[in-house]
């Protein structure tokens, strides 16, 4: 994984950039976003289908090609002479088979299952997703453990807790040789930080800041990593869409906090510079919802809000004025001074609607004035 809080409300802010980046739909014409948004679980798509779509496959033919690759892989594994009474040994057999066939070369940027199928390259996210989905399909219940820098496989229905590091062929059941594994883990830390924590404590440090996630949440890390790789192009619109998608799968990612915060700053600032104040409001408000203690997000949200309201008044855009007003009420950020400023604005709207004889909008304006007065 690359080093780097559920929404209070998604009603307004996700819709600002709602153009889909995933084109594949099911036979029922349901997109992956729609499937996961419904209840946080995949009901229409299988996890392997979702993994390949999140890997960037955008048409049904390509998806079917890689699903056949996976089916052939599962068929091969099922020919192994497993000892069904020893699930730990059986899982290790699958692990070693993958590392001698498909998980050949570790590459930080090879974060998708397509990278594995095409080039036999992987990082910890891709390898863990593939191993976990295979084990799940074989009936071995497993989850993942996400830390700020890494992700592992955790088996939860074995006689013992087995933790698997998927980036090394020596990583099965790492607790058996924790000293050597800590040395391996040190490569993910700056040398001075690793020494400060202590080589013998790196694993425990990692785990103290991590959490167990299910395999659906694990898939979200793939979208996060694709967003991380796309940010260098400064196409923040695409990066932001990928992050919103990732959040649908994994709403409380431990490994992407700094990346998310940096994205909200960069994308929001770019939108402000382009005077796209409404979109900037959506980004900063999203950031504030997820990180309510961040004062910058709070201030930038309010600045973008009032800039938007000025533009809407100039353009006589009442529809967007009313929409943003509903959003700011949900946010509960208005001070007494803000309320007084908005009252003056809405009095101007009220006079305007009287002049053009728009009675319905005048009534809506009166409702907002009442809310702003606190009555």
PEDAUR-V995350 format. One record per run of one state. SS is the DSSP state (~ for helix, > for strand, _ for the rest). FROM is the first residue (numbers start at 0). LEN is the number of residues. Records with the same first field share a line. If there is no record, write none. Layout:
BEGIN
SS=FROM-LEN ; FROM-LEN
END
This chain:
BEGIN
_=0-13 ; 17-7 ; 25-5 ; 39-7 ; 54-5 ; 77-9 ; 101-3 ; 106-6 ; 119-1 ; 122-1 ; 137-4 ; 146-4 ; 155-6 ; 164-9 ; 188-2 ; 197-1 ; 208-2 ; 213-1 ; 233-2 ; 249-7 ; 273-3 ; 290-4 ; 315-2 ; 331-4 ; 355-3 ; 373-2
~=13-4 ; 31-8 ; 46-8 ; 59-18 ; 86-15 ; 112-7 ; 123-14 ; 173-15 ; 190-7 ; 198-10 ; 214-19 ; 235-14 ; 256-17 ; 276-14 ; 294-21 ; 317-14 ; 335-20 ; 358-15
>=24-1 ; 30-1 ; 104-2 ; 120-2 ; 141-5 ; 150-5 ; 161-3 ; 210-3
END
